[in-house]
Amino acid sequence: MSKRTKIEIMVEILKIATHGVNKTRIVYDANLNFRVADRYIDELKKLGYLKSQSREGRKIYMTTSEGLKFLEKFNKFK
């Protein structure tokens, strides 16, 4: 099994969060631990690719339009 690159993990998180998910879903679906997921989520938010909002008292993460553009470009180069 090969080690994933930083970009591959970021892309995975953006795909998972396309329709809005909580952090637990990101952790399980991307196969990360919470500490590592926090670092990637923070970085993606700083880049403007991910946003968070409160929905029914829960924090939900969603891929932004900029994040979707990034995913499109990544898939073209892959």
C-alpha positions as CSV (number, residue, x, y, z in Angstrom):
1,M,0.0,0.0,0.0
2,S,1.5,3.3,-1.0
3,K,1.5,6.4,1.1
4,R,-0.9,9.2,0.0
5,T,0.4,12.6,-0.8
6,K,-0.8,15.8,0.8
7,I,-2.6,16.8,-2.4
8,E,-4.4,13.4,-2.6
9,I,-5.6,13.7,1.0
10,M,-6.8,17.2,0.3
11,V,-8.6,16.1,-2.8
12,E,-10.3,13.3,-0.9
13,I,-11.5,15.7,1.8
14,L,-12.9,18.1,-0.8
15,K,-14.8,15.2,-2.6
16,I,-16.2,14.0,0.7
17,A,-17.4,17.5,1.7
18,T,-19.1,18.3,-1.6
19,H,-22.6,18.1,-0.2
20,G,-21.7,19.0,3.4
21,V,-20.5,16.6,6.1
22,N,-19.4,16.7,9.7
23,K,-15.8,16.2,10.8
24,T,-16.5,12.6,11.8
25,R,-17.6,11.7,8.3
26,I,-14.4,13.3,6.9
27,V,-12.3,11.3,9.4
28,Y,-13.9,8.0,8.6
29,D,-14.3,8.4,4.8
30,A,-10.7,9.8,4.3
31,N,-9.2,7.3,6.8
32,L,-7.6,9.9,9.0
33,N,-7.5,10.6,12.7
34,F,-9.1,13.7,14.1
35,R,-5.8,15.5,14.8
36,V,-4.6,15.0,11.2
37,A,-8.0,15.9,9.8
38,D,-8.0,19.2,11.8
39,R,-4.7,20.2,10.1
40,Y,-6.0,19.5,6.6
41,I,-9.4,21.1,7.3
42,D,-7.6,24.3,8.6
43,E,-5.4,24.4,5.5
44,L,-8.3,23.9,3.1
45,K,-10.2,26.7,4.8
46,K,-7.3,29.1,4.6
47,L,-7.0,28.3,0.9
48,G,-10.8,29.1,0.5
49,Y,-11.5,25.5,-0.7
50,L,-13.6,24.5,2.3
51,K,-16.0,26.4,4.6
52,S,-17.8,25.5,7.8
53,Q,-21.3,26.4,8.9
54,S,-23.6,25.5,11.7
55,R,-26.6,23.3,10.8
56,E,-29.0,22.3,13.5
57,G,-26.3,23.0,16.1
58,R,-23.6,20.9,14.4
59,K,-20.6,22.1,12.5
60,I,-20.8,21.1,8.8
61,Y,-18.0,21.4,6.3
62,M,-18.7,22.1,2.6
63,T,-16.5,22.4,-0.4
64,T,-16.6,25.9,-1.8
65,S,-17.0,26.9,-5.5
66,E,-13.2,27.5,-5.5
67,G,-12.7,24.0,-4.1
68,L,-14.9,22.5,-6.8
69,K,-12.8,24.3,-9.4
70,F,-9.6,22.9,-7.8
71,L,-11.1,19.4,-8.0
72,E,-12.0,19.9,-11.7
73,K,-8.4,21.0,-12.5
74,F,-6.9,18.1,-10.4
75,N,-9.0,15.6,-12.3
76,K,-7.9,16.9,-15.6
77,F,-4.3,16.5,-14.7
78,K,-4.7,13.1,-13.1
